[in-house]
Amino acid sequence: MGCPKSFSISGGMGAALLSKPELIHDILTTLRRNLDVPITCKIRLLKDPQDTVELARRIEMTGVSALAVHGRKVPDRPRDPAKWNEIADVAAALSIPVIANGDVFEYEDFQRVRNVTGASSVMVARGAIWNASIFSSEGKIPWEDVKREYVRKSILWDNDIKSTKHTLKEMITHYSSLGRPEGLAVIKSDTLADLAKLYGEEEYYEYVSESRRKQIT
């Protein structure tokens, strides 16, 4: 229930659900009643911090196993600082684990956000998309190396081309520009083979493709 994008809001999805606590209750209790796996959910902050706490308490009463809280309100933009202090209010009010989300860009931020919010764990989005080595305690490695390894992993796992391009475009936009030759080439790529050629991984692509063909036969 955290997505503030217009397509989600207009379709009654994502953050649009935040104003419908009865529907939230129905969805979560139905899931709890019919599934044997842990149920979790994610919300954004409401306009008033106390309203966020009250909604979180109602969600906890449905029996969910954990609640993720994104530290921004629906109108906030990514450039607006995440309000970790309001996540702390939720964490203090609940007995179930609270997962803090928002403005985690370095490995050190994991512990810092936990210290500030009292959350049991941390969710990271943009920081991981831009450079997945954020999870290494030894420090991030150059994004160029991460990008190339991501392309190789996408080839190995036959990742969806749209998903692969989306992540590459996010990385390039953050560190460089989509208007430069590399960005334009990624945009024009239609297949993983195209990306393999762009990043000099043709031999690896052929090796994986041949191995896959042998497994089929």
Disulfide bonds with the S-S distance in Angstrom:
none
